[in-house]
Amino acid sequence: MKKPAIKSHLFIILMTFYFGFCLNLAFWRYIHENLAVTNTQTALFAVSLVFFILIPLYVFFNLVVVPFFAKTLTVILLLISSAANYWMVHYGIFIDPDMVRNVFETNRREALDLITWSFLFWFGLTGVIPALLVVLADITYQSFGKELKKRFVLIVISLVVFGALAGVFYKEYAAFGRHHKHARALINTANYIHATTRYIRAKTQVPKTFETIDQTAVVVSFEDQHKTVLVLALGEAARPHNFSLYGYKRDTNPLLAQQDIIRFRDVSACGTTTAISVPCIFSHKPRKDFDVDDARYTENLLDILKTAGNDIIWLENDDGCKGVCARVYTEDMVKVNDPRYCKGSYCHDEALLDRLEDILNNIKTDTLIVLHMMGSHGPTYYNRYPDRFKVFQPTCDTGNLQNCTRNAIINTYDNTILYTDFVLSSIIDILKKHPDYETGLLYVSDHGESLGENNIYLHGLPYKIAPQEQIKIPMILWMSDTMKENDHIDEDCLKQEAEKHAYTHDNLFHSIVSLFEIKTKVYNPTLDLFKTCRTKALLF
């Protein structure tokens, strides 16, 4: 059977329009929502945006649609662009280097959560079928000389038109770019090509020398006979907006409300993704100086504690520690796969509780226990809690959030918070069984979560434009009476400070160093949560 023939130039034009419009729906939606057409000039500017998208694509396809490579490259671009278009349209994501980092550093379970029937239908319709048509087509070319001459002329004309439009609408482009600089992360396919290039460049740099930040760190403790045991519970995608402890209308924290906890009113995350926030939490550098690629080659909080002679235990129940726990003892709950709590590729956070009890029965020295929780990981919120916590109904029992009402999505998310409340309260109850230790629980989420506000779901937006739902996080502290007494911490003072001030992930490194009474040159007392409320100063 003879393949249907199509001339190369017509093929280029078809690809330009298909990519420019069908595979750029998220960009055009953004323009519709954010560009106010108030006069003739802005109306013409809006029209010029069509050429702003189409001309670069036209030039690009003129350069890559060549014999032997055209079909392969076009098919790859169609498939990737179709998938990218789906995530941008349905979840409101922006594709920048951090989002590409998430793609490369995700695991099988997290990836499969995102492969839904809705995605497969969209991907098949807008990616696979066009790709098959490209494979079946016979792209015909003129002689090399004629093709080269024709394309050269057309590319020059295109660039002249592009330059003319840029000149005529320079002020409008400059103003729009200044106020909407992240809109370029919606331009398919330039967004993921640019972002992937930057990500690969950063990852393939000449390996850096591993940096030790303080080999002289040492415990200079108050005189007492009690071992310090701090549980640092890292939440996943929890936002204070849905915690009744923070004023939410639903009672999502009935158990924590009965515990003697300190709620920090205003706390901001270091990033909007786990891949950024978790390394940042454990870094001695503040967010403004933090670089996630450098973090892999630099000691962190765990190293400082270990250098000072403390034990570190990391219990993993999320999607990995992002390199933070590479040099300490780690257990993965999914690999343990306790059938009471685990269903193949994921475990409920109760899997952490039994292991915690075992650890507490065998403490030999001051110990930090990190519990990396699954928490409220989306989009399959319904998998994050046992059936007995399916309190708020109806629920969204699918990863296809767009197929659920917003009320059902919120109900399901609230059930994850209710379950987190149970897990955290259970941790406190377990710690209370060990009055012979100085015990404490510090809970903080890695980032927040969007639940449909402004048609945005999940998390991962560039920090500068991310909504508060993705940046604001809950932070909760419980301390045993022994810890408060031995560490000379005035609880009433701390509660007042927690209400008055704003905090960030930057505070965690220095506050935990303070709780373990470690003298280190990287300790910054201005970021120590406890300094103001100590009735007796640290001995350094």
N, C-alpha and C positions, 0 to 999 in steps of 0.2 A: 504494500500500500504506500502510495506516494505521500510524503509529508506535505501539509499545507505550507506554501511558501509565503514569506513576508520580507519585504525589502528592509534592509538594515535601518534606513532612516525612519521608516514608518514604525519599526520596532522601537527605536529610541524615543520617538514621540509618544507612543503608547505607554512605555515604561515611565516616562517623565510625568505624564498625567496621572497614571495609576498610583505611583509613589507620592506624587505631589498632593493628591486629593484623598484617595481611598486609604492610604497608609499614613496619612497625617491628620487623622480626625481629631486627635487630642490637641494638636497645635491650633487647628481652626476653631475648636471649641474655646480654647483659651483666648484667642483673638476676639471671638464673639462676646465673651464674658468680660473682657478687660479693656477693650478699645471702644471708647465712647465717640461716636461719630456726631460731632456737634456743628460742623460746617463743611463747606465744599472741600476745603484743603484736607481735612481729616478723612473725608469720604474717598478722595483720590488717593490718599496715603494707604487706606485700607485696601483699595484695588491694587496698589503697587505691591502689597505684600504677596499677592498671588505670583507676581513675577519674581519677587525676592526668593520664593521657594522653588518655582519652576525652573528658572534660568540656571542656578547651580546644578540642579538635577540633570538638566538637559546637557550641560557641559560635561558633567561627570559621566553620563551614559555614552556620550560621544567618545570619551577617552577609554572606556572599558568594554564597549561592545565591539569586539574585534574577533576575527576567526579563531577557533579553538578554545577561547576563554569566555566568550560572551554568555553562553548558556549556563556554564557552571557558576560564574560569578553572579549572574542574575537570579538563579535559583536560590543560592545561598542568601542573597540579599532579600529576596521575597519572603523566605521562611523566617529569617531573623526579624525582619521589619514587621511581619504580620504578628509575631508573638509580642514584640515591643509595643506595637499599636494597641494590642488587647490590654496589656497591663496599664498603659498610660490612660486609655479611655475608661476602663472599668474601675481602676483603683486610684487614679489621679496621681500616679508616680511621675517623677522626673528622672530621666536617665543621665546621670552624671557619673564621675569616677567612683564615688562611694556606692552608688547603686550597682555598678558593674562589679565592684568588690563583693557585694552581697551575693551576686550571681555566682561568681567563681568560688566563693568560700562557703556556699550553702552545702547542706548534706542531702542525702537521698530522701529522708523523711520530709524535710521542709520543701524540697522541690516537688515531691508527689502531692503534697497538700495543695499546691497551686495548679496542678494539672486536673482541671475539672471538665465535665462534659461541655459546659459552656465555652471554655477555652478551646477544647478540641473542635467544636463546631465552627467557631470563629477562625481558628487556625486553618482548618480544612478549607473553608470557604474563601478566605482572603489570602491564604498562603499556599496551601498544597495544590489546589485546583489551578491557580495561575501558574504555579511552577510546572505542573504537568503540561499545560498548554505551551509553555516555553520549550520544554523538552521535545514535544511533538512537532513544533514548528521548524521549518527550514529557513533560516535567516540567510538571505542572499545579499551578496556584496558586489559592488562595482569593482573595476580594476583597482589595484592598490593606489595608483596615481590619482584616479578620479575620486576615490573615497577620501584620500588624504586632503586633496584640494577642497573638496566640498565641505568636509568637516572643519577644516581650518577657517574657511570663510564664515561658516555658520557660528563657530565658536567665537570668532572675533566680533561678529555682529551682536551675538548674545552678550558678550562682555561690555560692548559699547552701550547697549541698551541698559544693562545692569548699572553701569557707571553713571549714565545719564539720570536714571531714577534715583540713585543714591545722592546725586548732586541736587536734584530738584527737591527731594524730600529729606535732605540731610538733617534739618532741625527736628523733624518728626521721628526719624530713625534714631537720632541721638537721644531724644527725650524718652522714647519708648524703650530703647535699650538700657537707659540709665535706671528706669523704674521697673523694668521687667527683664533684667539680665538673665534670669533663669529660664525664660521662655525658650531659649535656644536648646535647652535640654529636652524639649518636646519635638524638635525638628527631626523627623525620621528621614533618612538614615544617618545623617551627619552626627546626631547625638551619640549613638552607641559606637560609631567608628571612632569619634574623637575621644569618648570616655574610655573605651577599651585600649586605645593607643596610650593614653596617659596612665592607665592602670598597669599595663604591661611594662611601660618604660620605668615606672617606679619599682615594680617587682623584679626587674632584671638589671637593676643597677649593680655595680660591683659590690659584692658582699662587704658590709661594714664591719668594723671591729666591734665586738661586743663590749658595751660600756657598763662598767661597774660603778654604781653611784656612791657607794660608801661601804668599804670593807671594814670600817672601824665601828660600825653600829653596835651598841651594847646596851643591855638592860641596866638602868639605874633606878631601882624600884624603891617604893616606900616599904618600910619594914612590916611585913605580914607573912603568914605561913600558908596563904591560900594561892593555889594555882589559878591563873587567869584563863578563862575559856570564853572566847567570843565567837558567836555564830553570826556570820555575815550572810544574810539571805539576799541573793540577787534576783529580783523579780524580772519578769519578761513582759514588756508591753502593757504595764499597769499604769493607769492614769488616775490622779486624785479626783478627777471630776466624778468618778463612779464609786468613790469610797464614802460611806456614810460618816466616817471619821472626819472627812473634809466638808461635810455639809450636804452630801448627796441625799436626795429625798427618800431613797430606798434604804432599808436597813441591810446593807451589804457587809457590815462589820460587827455583827452582834456579839461575837466572842472577844475580839480585841477590845471592844468598848468596855468589857468587864475586867480587862487586865490593866495594870498600872503602867501604862505606856506614855511615851512622849511623842507627840505628833509634830513634825516640823511642817509648818504651814505653807511655806513657799520654797520649793526646791526645783531647780532646773537641771536637766540632763546635759551631758557633755556632747551628745550627738543624738541622732534620730534613728540609728541602727545599732544593733548589738556589736557588729564588727568594729565600730568606732567607740561606742560608749564603754564597753567592758575593759579594753586596754586603757582607756582614758581614766576610768575609775581608779585603777591600780597604779597609775603613773604619778610621779612626784611633780610633774609639770602641770601648770594650769591649762585650761582648755585653749587659751589664746596662743600658747606655745607648743601645744601637743601636736605631734605628727604620728599617725598610726603606723606608717612604715618604719619610722625610727624606733617605735616602741618595741618591735620584735628584736631589736639589737640593744636593748637597754634593760637593766634591772628594774624591777617594780617593787611594789609594797611587799609581795610575798618573799622576794629575795632579801629585803631589809630585815624582815621578821626572822627569816631563816638564819641570816648572818648573826643576828643577836641571840640565837639559841632557841628559838621557838619552834614548835611543831606546826606544820601546815597540812591540812587535809582538804582536798577539793572534791566534792561530790557533784558530779555533772548529771543534769537531767534536762538540759536544753540542747543547743546545737553547737556545743564546744566552747572552750574557754578563749578562743581567738589568740592562742599563744601565751596567754597570761600564766597558765598553770604548767607550762612546759618543764619547769625545773622543780616541781613539788609532787608529792604523792597524790594521785588522782584515781577516782573510781567513777565509772560510767554506769548509770542506772539501766540504760538500755541494754548494755552488754551483760549486766547481771541478770536482767530480764525476769524479775520476780513476777510470776503469773498472777499474783494477787493485785498487782498495780500496773502491769505492763501488757500492752497489746501489740506485740511485734516491734514496730519502729518507734513507739513512744510509750512513756510511762506517766502515770499521774504522780503528782509531787509527794504523795504519801510514801512513795518508795524511799524518799530521803529520810523519813522519820525513824524507821526501824534501824537504819544504818547509824543514825545519829545516836540512838540509845546505846548501841554497841560501842561506839567510839567513846562516849562519855564514861563508860564503865572501865575504860583502859587509858585514862589520861595519865601521862608521866611527867609532863612539864607544861608551861604556858602554851596554849594552843589556839590557833585560828582555824575555824571550820567554815569553809565557804560552801554554801548550798546554792548551786546554780539552778534555779527553778524554771520549769516550763511555763508556769504562770498563766498568762492570757495570750499565748502565742496564737496569732491568726494565720490564715482566715478560718481554720477549722476550730473555732472556739468550742464547739460542742464536744470535742475530744479531750478537753482539758480538765474535765471533772467527772467523777462517778455519777451514776444516775440519781443517787440520793440527794445530789446538789442541784438537780434540775428543778429549781424552785420557781424561778420567774419564767412564765410561759405566755404565749407560744415561743418556741426556740427556732433558731436557724440551724438545722442539722445537716448542713452542707457547706462545702468550701465556696460554692457559687453565691457569694454575698448579694450579687445583683438580683438573684432570684428570690430573695427574702425581703420582707418589709423591714424598714429601719427599726421598728419596734421589736421585731423578732431578733434582729442582730444585737440590739442593746440588751434584750433579755438574756441572750446567750452569753454575752460578755459579762453581764452582771453576775451570772452564775459562776464564771471563772473567778471573779473577785470574792464572791461568797466562799468559794473553795479555798482561795488563798488565805482568807481570814481564818478558816479552820486550820490550815497547815501552820500558819504563823502562831496562832494561839496554842496549838499542840506543841510547837517547839518551845514556847515559854513554859508550858506545863512540864515538859521533859526536863528543862533546865532547872526548874524548881525542885526536882528530885535530888539535886546535887548541891546542897547548901554548903558543902565542904569546899566548893570552888567559888571563885569570883566569876559569875556568869553574866552574860549579856547577849541580847539579840539586836542586831542592827539590820533592818530591812530597807532596801532601796531598789527601785526599778531601774532598768537600764535606759529606758525611754518610754514615752507615752504611746498613744494609739489614736488614730482617727476612726470614727465610727459613722462616717457618712456626712459629717459636717462639710458643707460646700462640695458635696460629691467626692470627697476624699476618704479613702479607706486605708487601713493598716498604718504603715509608718515609712520613714526613709526619705522624706522630702529634704531638699537642701536646707541646711540649718537656718540660713538667713530668711527663708520664706516659709519655713515650717510653721504650722499653726500651733497654738499653745497646747492643744490636745496631745501633740507629739513631743513637746519639749518639757512640759511640767510633769513631775513625777511625785509619787508618795515616798516619804521617808519616815520610818517609825523606829523608835528605840525603846527597849526594855532593859533594865539593869536590876540585878538582884540587890538586896540590901547589903550583902557583903561587898559587892563591887562598889556601890555608892560610898560605903563607909571606908573601905580600904583605899579607894582612889580619891577620897576627899571631894566628892562631887555633890553639890547642893542641887537636889532634884527640882525643887520649886524654882530656883534660879534658872535652871536649864529649860524648864517648861515655859517660863516667861520669855527667855531668849528665843526659843523655838517659834513663839508666836510673833515676835517683833521683827525678826530679821529674815532676809532672803538668803538661801544657801544654794550650793551647786555640788556636782560631783567632785569639784576641786577640793572640797572640805574633807573627803573621806580618807585619803592617804594620811594626812596629818593628824586627823582625829584618832584613827586606829593606832598609829604610831604612839600617840599620847596615851591611849588606854593601856597599851603594852609597856608604857614607861621606857621607851627606847630613846636613847641619846644618839642622834644622827645629825649630820651636817645638812641634810636635805629637809629637816623638819621646819615648817613655817608656822610659828605660833599664831599668826593672824588668821590662819585657816583652820585652826583647831576648834572644834565645836565646844569642847569642854573647858578651855582655858579660863574664860570669864567666870565660870561657875565653880572653880576649884577653891575650896576653903584653905587648901595648902598647896603651894606651888610645887611643880615637878622639881626633882632634885638635879636639874641641869639647866 
